[in-house]
Amino acid sequence: MKLSVIIPVYNEKETIAEIIQKVESTPFEKEIIIIDDGSKDGTQNYLTSIKGQKENIQIFFHEINQGKGAAIRTGLKFAAGEIIIIQDADLECDPRDYKTLLEPFQDKETRVVYGSRRLKENPHGQAVYFLGGKILTALCNLMYKTKLTDATTCYKVFALDVLKNIDLKTNRFEFCMEITAKLAKAGYKIIEVPVSYYPRQKNKGKKLKIKDGLMSGWTLIKYFFIK
């Protein structure tokens, strides 16, 4: 079972080398697809310096910042693995959880797995992010009849054919709500497993803003009525 690990990156010069090393060290056959989304802090310089050094690492650059969703869509164009893992570059989620995330795929009927930060004891981070995630998850469950504990998790894992059949359109952080809404409407069962979480503060590079939460909520409402 080959993995395609898609890593969207924006201004993560302090963590990018470490997250690549952590993903590489996981004991699975994999390709790593990194999309730099218009970084201005030196991340691009680092990625340029390592581009082409390893066959299993592909690196692509957006000239301007377009958002996490746009970066993931770019990565999907080049993904060839049977399983797709979305991996943020900020070290909040630990690639050592890949084993837990992949175990449900031993059942061939499993198509989608989310890593829930709420299914084990984890620090919550700043209250605004924790409460925002809880509200969005509750809204998702109410509107789409899902039973999720953590709809806003970074760790979303898919069989490749699932994503190829979903028409993704959003560009920024609302990608998480778009994909969840469309999976639910298409009838896919989303399995949750517990993962670790190491939240960082805004002064350490946390990029989510209140408007991202509002856009995510609007995305849930919008795709309830349209495809």
C-alpha positions in Angstrom: 0.0 0.0 0.0 1.8 3.1 -1.3 1.1 6.5 0.4 1.0 9.9 -1.1 1.8 12.4 1.7 0.7 15.9 0.6 2.3 18.7 2.5 1.0 22.2 1.9 3.5 24.8 3.2 3.3 28.5 3.7 6.0 30.4 5.7 7.3 27.4 7.8 11.0 27.8 7.6 11.4 26.8 11.2 9.6 23.5 10.9 9.8 22.4 7.2 13.1 20.4 7.5 11.9 18.6 10.6 8.5 17.6 9.3 10.1 16.2 6.1 12.5 14.2 8.3 9.6 12.9 10.4 7.5 11.9 7.4 10.5 10.2 5.7 11.2 8.2 8.9 7.8 6.5 8.8 8.1 2.8 7.9 5.8 2.9 4.9 6.3 3.0 1.1 5.5 6.6 0.2 6.0 9.6 -2.0 6.1 13.0 -0.4 4.5 15.9 -2.4 5.3 19.3 -1.0 3.6 22.5 -2.3 5.0 25.8 -1.2 2.1 28.2 -1.4 4.0 31.4 -2.0 6.2 31.5 1.1 8.2 34.7 1.8 10.2 33.8 4.9 12.9 31.6 3.4 10.9 28.4 3.2 11.2 28.5 -0.6 14.9 28.9 -0.5 15.2 25.7 1.6 12.9 23.7 -0.6 14.7 24.9 -3.7 18.0 23.7 -2.2 16.7 20.1 -1.6 14.6 19.8 -4.8 15.6 16.9 -6.9 17.8 15.3 -4.3 15.5 12.4 -3.5 13.3 10.5 -6.0 10.4 10.1 -3.5 10.1 13.8 -2.8 8.4 16.1 -5.3 8.3 19.9 -4.7 6.1 22.4 -6.4 5.8 26.2 -6.0 2.9 28.6 -6.2 4.1 32.0 -7.2 1.6 33.7 -5.0 -0.2 32.5 -1.8 -3.5 30.9 -2.8 -4.4 28.9 0.4 -4.3 25.4 1.8 -7.1 24.1 -0.3 -5.4 25.3 -3.5 -2.1 23.7 -2.5 -3.8 20.4 -1.8 -5.5 20.4 -5.2 -2.1 21.0 -6.8 -0.6 18.1 -4.9 -3.5 15.8 -5.9 -2.6 16.3 -9.6 0.7 14.5 -9.0 -0.4 11.9 -6.4 0.0 8.3 -7.4 -0.3 6.4 -4.1 -3.3 4.2 -3.2 -3.8 6.3 0.0 -3.6 10.1 0.4 -2.5 11.6 3.7 -2.8 15.4 4.2 0.1 16.5 6.5 0.5 20.1 7.7 4.0 21.4 8.0 3.6 23.0 11.4 4.5 20.0 13.7 1.1 20.2 15.4 0.4 16.6 14.2 2.9 13.8 14.5 3.6 11.4 11.5 4.2 8.6 14.1 0.4 8.4 14.1 0.4 7.1 10.5 0.2 3.6 11.8 -3.0 4.3 13.7 -4.4 6.3 10.7 -3.7 3.4 8.3 -4.9 0.5 10.3 -8.6 0.9 9.3 -7.6 0.5 5.6 -6.8 -3.1 6.3 -10.6 -3.5 5.8 -11.0 -2.9 2.1 -14.4 -1.2 2.7 -12.7 1.7 4.5 -12.3 4.7 2.2 -11.9 7.7 4.6 -10.2 8.1 8.0 -9.9 11.2 10.1 -7.5 11.5 13.0 -9.4 13.0 15.9 -7.6 15.1 18.5 -10.7 14.6 20.8 -10.5 10.8 21.1 -7.5 11.0 23.4 -6.1 13.4 26.0 -4.5 16.3 24.2 -3.8 19.9 25.0 -6.5 22.2 23.6 -4.4 25.2 22.5 -6.0 28.6 22.5 -9.6 28.7 23.5 -10.7 30.5 20.3 -9.4 27.6 18.1 -10.7 24.9 20.4 -14.2 26.4 20.6 -14.3 27.2 16.9 -13.4 23.6 16.0 -16.1 22.3 18.4 -18.7 24.6 16.9 -17.9 23.7 13.3 -17.9 20.0 14.2 -21.3 20.3 15.8 -22.7 22.2 12.8 -21.3 19.6 10.5 -22.9 16.8 12.5 -26.3 18.6 12.6 -26.4 19.4 8.9 -24.9 16.3 7.4 -25.9 13.7 10.0 -22.3 12.8 10.6 -21.0 11.7 14.0 -17.6 13.3 14.0 -15.7 14.5 17.1 -13.1 16.5 15.1 -14.2 17.7 11.7 -11.4 20.4 11.6 -8.5 18.0 12.1 -5.5 18.2 9.8 -5.2 14.4 9.5 -7.6 13.4 6.8 -6.7 10.2 4.9 -8.4 9.0 1.8 -8.3 6.2 -0.8 -7.1 7.9 -4.0 -10.2 7.1 -6.0 -12.3 8.9 -3.4 -10.6 12.2 -3.9 -10.5 11.8 -7.7 -14.3 11.6 -7.6 -14.8 14.7 -5.4 -14.9 18.1 -7.2 -12.9 20.3 -4.8 -13.1 24.0 -5.3 -12.2 26.0 -2.1 -8.8 27.6 -1.8 -8.2 28.2 1.9 -8.8 26.6 5.3 -12.4 25.9 4.4 -11.2 23.0 2.4 -11.7 20.9 5.6 -15.4 21.7 5.7 -15.8 21.3 1.9 -14.4 17.8 1.7 -16.3 16.7 4.8 -19.6 18.0 3.4 -19.1 16.4 0.0 -18.0 13.1 1.5 -21.1 13.0 3.7 -23.4 13.9 0.8 -21.8 11.2 -1.4 -22.5 8.6 1.3 -18.9 7.9 2.4 -18.4 6.6 6.0 -15.8 8.6 7.8 -13.9 6.6 10.4 -12.2 8.4 13.3 -9.1 7.3 15.2 -7.2 9.0 18.0 -4.1 11.1 17.2 -1.8 13.3 19.2 -1.8 17.1 19.0 0.8 19.6 19.8 -0.9 23.1 19.4 1.2 26.1 18.8 0.4 29.7 19.6 -0.3 32.5 17.2 3.0 34.2 18.1 4.7 30.9 16.9 3.2 31.0 13.5 -0.4 29.8 13.9 -2.2 31.1 10.8 -5.9 30.5 11.4 -8.0 33.6 11.9 -11.6 34.2 12.9 -12.6 34.9 9.3 -11.3 31.4 8.4 -13.8 29.9 10.9 -16.6 32.0 9.5 -15.7 31.0 6.0 -15.7 27.3 7.1 -19.1 27.7 8.6 -20.4 29.3 5.4 -18.9 26.5 3.4 -20.9 23.9 5.3 -24.1 25.9 4.7 -23.3 26.5 1.0 -22.6 22.9 0.2 -25.6 21.7 2.0 -27.6 23.3 -0.8 -25.3 22.9 -3.8 -22.9 20.3 -5.1 
